[in-house]
């Protein structure tokens, strides 16, 4: 892909984004944010997530 094609693609994507109503952009952003995994799981894997979960579970049992 040469530079001209890349600039054309970026321009088309930007114009398409700006043509959407503001409410629709906010709704799409909120949906994408809701699909993300929790921070601890994304950055450190499953082990710290399980440790925190077990501590929270232990507090509930007491």
N, CA, C and O atoms as CSV, one atom per row, in Angstrom:
chain,resi,resn,atom,element,x,y,z
A,1,UNK,N,N,0.856,-1.166,0.000
A,1,UNK,CA,C,0.000,0.000,0.000
A,1,UNK,C,C,0.909,1.238,0.000
A,1,UNK,O,O,1.738,1.414,0.893
A,2,UNK,N,N,0.743,2.063,-0.984
A,2,UNK,CA,C,1.582,3.259,-1.013
A,2,UNK,C,C,0.954,4.380,-0.180
A,2,UNK,O,O,-0.160,4.242,0.327
A,3,UNK,N,N,1.657,5.451,-0.051
A,3,UNK,CA,C,1.245,6.551,0.828
A,3,UNK,C,C,-0.070,7.173,0.372
A,3,UNK,O,O,-0.918,7.509,1.199
A,4,UNK,N,N,-0.240,7.326,-0.920
A,4,UNK,CA,C,-1.451,7.944,-1.449
A,4,UNK,C,C,-2.694,7.120,-1.097
A,4,UNK,O,O,-3.726,7.681,-0.730
A,5,UNK,N,N,-2.598,5.800,-1.207
A,5,UNK,CA,C,-3.717,4.925,-0.852
A,5,UNK,C,C,-4.031,5.021,0.642
A,5,UNK,O,O,-5.195,5.018,1.045
A,6,UNK,N,N,-2.996,5.105,1.441
A,6,UNK,CA,C,-3.182,5.185,2.894
A,6,UNK,C,C,-3.871,6.490,3.284
A,6,UNK,O,O,-4.768,6.488,4.127
A,7,UNK,N,N,-3.463,7.591,2.684
A,7,UNK,CA,C,-4.088,8.887,2.973
A,7,UNK,C,C,-5.546,8.865,2.516
A,7,UNK,O,O,-6.418,9.403,3.198
A,8,UNK,N,N,-5.808,8.259,1.392
A,8,UNK,CA,C,-7.176,8.147,0.885
A,8,UNK,C,C,-8.037,7.333,1.850
A,8,UNK,O,O,-9.173,7.711,2.138
A,9,UNK,N,N,-7.506,6.228,2.346
A,9,UNK,CA,C,-8.231,5.387,3.296
A,9,UNK,C,C,-8.520,6.154,4.587
A,9,UNK,O,O,-9.640,6.112,5.096
A,10,UNK,N,N,-7.516,6.854,5.115
A,10,UNK,CA,C,-7.706,7.633,6.337
A,10,UNK,C,C,-8.755,8.723,6.145
A,10,UNK,O,O,-9.584,8.953,7.026
A,11,UNK,N,N,-8.721,9.381,5.016
A,11,UNK,CA,C,-9.682,10.441,4.728
A,11,UNK,C,C,-11.096,9.880,4.653
A,11,UNK,O,O,-12.026,10.458,5.215
A,12,UNK,N,N,-11.256,8.767,3.969
A,12,UNK,CA,C,-12.581,8.143,3.849
A,12,UNK,C,C,-13.102,7.710,5.219
A,12,UNK,O,O,-14.275,7.917,5.532
A,13,UNK,N,N,-12.249,7.122,6.018
A,13,UNK,CA,C,-12.649,6.673,7.343
A,13,UNK,C,C,-13.053,7.862,8.222
A,13,UNK,O,O,-14.054,7.801,8.936
A,14,UNK,N,N,-12.278,8.927,8.165
A,14,UNK,CA,C,-12.571,10.113,8.968
A,14,UNK,C,C,-13.891,10.756,8.545
A,14,UNK,O,O,-14.704,11.125,9.393
A,15,UNK,N,N,-14.102,10.889,7.248
A,15,UNK,CA,C,-15.338,11.498,6.752
A,15,UNK,C,C,-16.539,10.631,7.117
A,15,UNK,O,O,-17.589,11.150,7.497
A,16,UNK,N,N,-16.391,9.339,7.006
A,16,UNK,CA,C,-17.468,8.417,7.370
A,16,UNK,C,C,-17.798,8.548,8.866
A,16,UNK,O,O,-18.967,8.515,9.251
A,17,UNK,N,N,-16.784,8.694,9.687
A,17,UNK,CA,C,-16.979,8.859,11.128
A,17,UNK,C,C,-17.682,10.184,11.428
A,17,UNK,O,O,-18.596,10.228,12.251
A,18,UNK,N,N,-17.266,11.244,10.777
A,18,UNK,CA,C,-17.833,12.564,11.041
A,18,UNK,C,C,-19.259,12.696,10.502
A,18,UNK,O,O,-20.018,13.532,10.994
A,19,UNK,N,N,-19.636,11.908,9.525
A,19,UNK,CA,C,-20.988,11.962,8.983
A,19,UNK,C,C,-22.018,11.311,9.904
A,19,UNK,O,O,-23.215,11.559,9.765
A,20,UNK,N,N,-21.567,10.490,10.834
A,20,UNK,CA,C,-22.494,9.853,11.766
A,20,UNK,C,C,-22.997,10.883,12.772
A,20,UNK,O,O,-22.252,11.785,13.156
A,21,UNK,N,N,-24.243,10.762,13.200
A,21,UNK,CA,C,-24.734,11.662,14.257
A,21,UNK,C,C,-23.962,11.437,15.561
A,21,UNK,O,O,-23.457,10.342,15.811
A,22,UNK,N,N,-23.878,12.467,16.372
A,22,UNK,CA,C,-23.099,12.400,17.609
A,22,UNK,C,C,-23.619,11.310,18.536
A,22,UNK,O,O,-22.830,10.611,19.172
A,23,UNK,N,N,-24.926,11.159,18.619
A,23,UNK,CA,C,-25.505,10.141,19.506
A,23,UNK,C,C,-25.094,8.737,19.079
A,23,UNK,O,O,-24.819,7.883,19.922
A,24,UNK,N,N,-25.052,8.501,17.768
A,24,UNK,CA,C,-24.666,7.180,17.264
A,24,UNK,C,C,-23.197,6.898,17.567
A,24,UNK,O,O,-22.846,5.775,17.926
A,25,UNK,N,N,-22.336,7.906,17.426
A,25,UNK,CA,C,-20.916,7.731,17.750
A,25,UNK,C,C,-20.741,7.393,19.231
A,25,UNK,O,O,-19.954,6.515,19.581
A,26,UNK,N,N,-21.472,8.087,20.092
A,26,UNK,CA,C,-21.378,7.822,21.530
A,26,UNK,C,C,-21.890,6.436,21.866
A,26,UNK,O,O,-21.326,5.755,22.723
A,27,UNK,N,N,-22.956,6.011,21.198
A,27,UNK,CA,C,-23.509,4.677,21.449
A,27,UNK,C,C,-22.508,3.601,21.032
A,27,UNK,O,O,-22.299,2.636,21.766
A,28,UNK,N,N,-21.890,3.758,19.864
A,28,UNK,CA,C,-20.899,2.785,19.403
A,28,UNK,C,C,-19.695,2.745,20.333
A,28,UNK,O,O,-19.158,1.672,20.606
A,29,UNK,N,N,-19.268,3.904,20.821
A,29,UNK,CA,C,-18.130,3.966,21.739
A,29,UNK,C,C,-18.446,3.243,23.045
A,29,UNK,O,O,-17.600,2.535,23.590
A,30,UNK,N,N,-19.668,3.425,23.544
A,30,UNK,CA,C,-20.076,2.766,24.783
A,30,UNK,C,C,-20.157,1.251,24.596
A,30,UNK,O,O,-19.796,0.498,25.500
A,31,UNK,N,N,-20.625,0.802,23.436
A,31,UNK,CA,C,-20.692,-0.639,23.167
A,31,UNK,C,C,-19.296,-1.247,23.130
A,31,UNK,O,O,-19.071,-2.322,23.686
A,32,UNK,N,N,-18.354,-0.563,22.474
A,32,UNK,CA,C,-16.982,-1.080,22.416
A,32,UNK,C,C,-16.351,-1.118,23.800
A,32,UNK,O,O,-15.618,-2.051,24.128
A,33,UNK,N,N,-16.632,-0.113,24.603
A,33,UNK,CA,C,-16.086,-0.068,25.952
A,33,UNK,C,C,-16.650,-1.203,26.802
A,33,UNK,O,O,-15.941,-1.770,27.633
A,34,UNK,N,N,-17.917,-1.532,26.597
A,34,UNK,CA,C,-18.538,-2.617,27.349
A,34,UNK,C,C,-18.002,-3.987,26.988
A,34,UNK,O,O,-18.104,-4.916,27.788
A,35,UNK,N,N,-17.434,-4.133,25.804
A,35,UNK,CA,C,-16.907,-5.421,25.364
A,35,UNK,C,C,-15.483,-5.685,25.850
A,35,UNK,O,O,-14.995,-6.811,25.750
A,36,UNK,N,N,-14.812,-4.658,26.377
A,36,UNK,CA,C,-13.443,-4.842,26.856
A,36,UNK,C,C,-13.406,-5.736,28.083
A,36,UNK,O,O,-14.345,-5.768,28.878
A,37,UNK,N,N,-12.307,-6.458,28.222
A,37,UNK,CA,C,-12.089,-7.270,29.413
A,37,UNK,C,C,-11.669,-6.355,30.560
A,37,UNK,O,O,-11.206,-5.242,30.309
A,38,UNK,N,N,-11.814,-6.790,31.804
A,38,UNK,CA,C,-11.365,-5.973,32.936
A,38,UNK,C,C,-9.861,-5.680,32.849
A,38,UNK,O,O,-9.105,-6.454,32.262
A,39,UNK,N,N,-9.444,-4.573,33.429
A,39,UNK,CA,C,-8.050,-4.120,33.367
A,39,UNK,C,C,-7.066,-5.173,33.850
A,39,UNK,O,O,-6.076,-5.459,33.177
A,40,UNK,N,N,-7.336,-5.748,35.010
A,40,UNK,CA,C,-6.405,-6.731,35.574
A,40,UNK,C,C,-6.235,-7.931,34.648
A,40,UNK,O,O,-5.128,-8.446,34.496
A,41,UNK,N,N,-7.298,-8.367,34.045
A,41,UNK,CA,C,-7.232,-9.525,33.161
A,41,UNK,C,C,-6.469,-9.185,31.883
A,41,UNK,O,O,-5.675,-9.992,31.400
A,42,UNK,N,N,-6.704,-8.008,31.340
A,42,UNK,CA,C,-6.025,-7.606,30.106
A,42,UNK,C,C,-4.532,-7.472,30.297
A,42,UNK,O,O,-3.760,-7.921,29.449
A,43,UNK,N,N,-4.104,-6.862,31.396
A,43,UNK,CA,C,-2.696,-6.542,31.584
A,43,UNK,C,C,-1.894,-7.645,32.265
A,43,UNK,O,O,-0.711,-7.813,31.971
A,44,UNK,N,N,-2.510,-8.392,33.158
A,44,UNK,CA,C,-1.714,-9.324,33.954
A,44,UNK,C,C,-2.143,-10.778,33.816
A,44,UNK,O,O,-1.510,-11.648,34.413
A,45,UNK,N,N,-3.172,-11.072,33.068
A,45,UNK,CA,C,-3.598,-12.443,32.867
A,45,UNK,C,C,-4.620,-12.901,33.888
A,45,UNK,O,O,-5.213,-12.093,34.602
A,46,UNK,N,N,-4.812,-14.178,33.945
A,46,UNK,CA,C,-5.877,-14.757,34.750
A,46,UNK,C,C,-5.496,-14.903,36.218
A,46,UNK,O,O,-6.363,-14.777,37.082
A,47,UNK,N,N,-4.256,-15.160,36.520
A,47,UNK,CA,C,-3.838,-15.449,37.894
A,47,UNK,C,C,-4.167,-14.328,38.888
A,47,UNK,O,O,-4.788,-14.620,39.909
A,48,UNK,N,N,-3.793,-13.071,38.655
A,48,UNK,CA,C,-4.168,-12.026,39.614
A,48,UNK,C,C,-5.687,-11.852,39.725
A,48,UNK,O,O,-6.208,-11.549,40.798
A,49,UNK,N,N,-6.374,-12.046,38.626
A,49,UNK,CA,C,-7.828,-11.946,38.629
A,49,UNK,C,C,-8.425,-13.012,39.542
A,49,UNK,O,O,-9.348,-12.724,40.304
A,50,UNK,N,N,-7.914,-14.227,39.474
A,50,UNK,CA,C,-8.406,-15.310,40.324
A,50,UNK,C,C,-8.095,-15.064,41.795
A,50,UNK,O,O,-8.912,-15.378,42.661
A,51,UNK,N,N,-6.936,-14.512,42.081
A,51,UNK,CA,C,-6.564,-14.226,43.464
A,51,UNK,C,C,-7.505,-13.189,44.066
A,51,UNK,O,O,-7.994,-13.362,45.183
A,52,UNK,N,N,-7.759,-12.116,43.330
A,52,UNK,CA,C,-8.668,-11.077,43.818
A,52,UNK,C,C,-10.073,-11.637,43.983
A,52,UNK,O,O,-10.754,-11.345,44.966
A,53,UNK,N,N,-10.502,-12.440,43.020
A,53,UNK,CA,C,-11.832,-13.043,43.090
A,53,UNK,C,C,-11.970,-13.932,44.318
A,53,UNK,O,O,-13.009,-13.921,44.978
A,54,UNK,N,N,-10.920,-14.708,44.632
A,54,UNK,CA,C,-10.991,-15.601,45.792
A,54,UNK,C,C,-11.037,-14.800,47.096
A,54,UNK,O,O,-11.738,-15.196,48.028
A,55,UNK,N,N,-10.303,-13.677,47.184
A,55,UNK,CA,C,-10.371,-12.840,48.382
A,55,UNK,C,C,-11.753,-12.236,48.549
A,55,UNK,O,O,-12.276,-12.197,49.662
A,56,UNK,N,N,-12.348,-11.769,47.478
A,56,UNK,CA,C,-13.689,-11.202,47.552
A,56,UNK,C,C,-14.685,-12.278,47.966
A,56,UNK,O,O,-15.589,-12.014,48.758
A,57,UNK,N,N,-14.530,-13.453,47.451
A,57,UNK,CA,C,-15.428,-14.561,47.771
A,57,UNK,C,C,-15.310,-14.951,49.240
A,57,UNK,O,O,-16.306,-15.267,49.891
A,58,UNK,N,N,-14.081,-14.925,49.754
A,58,UNK,CA,C,-13.832,-15.276,51.139
A,58,UNK,C,C,-14.487,-14.258,52.081
A,58,UNK,O,O,-15.010,-14.632,53.131
A,59,UNK,N,N,-14.458,-12.965,51.707
A,59,UNK,CA,C,-15.104,-11.930,52.515
A,59,UNK,C,C,-16.609,-12.136,52.580
A,59,UNK,O,O,-17.219,-11.919,53.627
A,60,UNK,N,N,-17.206,-12.545,51.492
A,60,UNK,CA,C,-18.642,-12.745,51.434
A,60,UNK,C,C,-19.057,-13.911,52.325
A,60,UNK,O,O,-20.121,-13.857,52.942
A,61,UNK,N,N,-18.264,-14.938,52.407
A,61,UNK,CA,C,-18.607,-16.127,53.197
A,61,UNK,C,C,-18.593,-15.832,54.697
A,61,UNK,O,O,-19.342,-16.458,55.448
A,62,UNK,N,N,-17.774,-14.911,55.140
A,62,UNK,CA,C,-17.649,-14.619,56.576
A,62,UNK,C,C,-18.802,-13.863,57.098
A,62,UNK,O,O,-18.843,-13.543,58.286
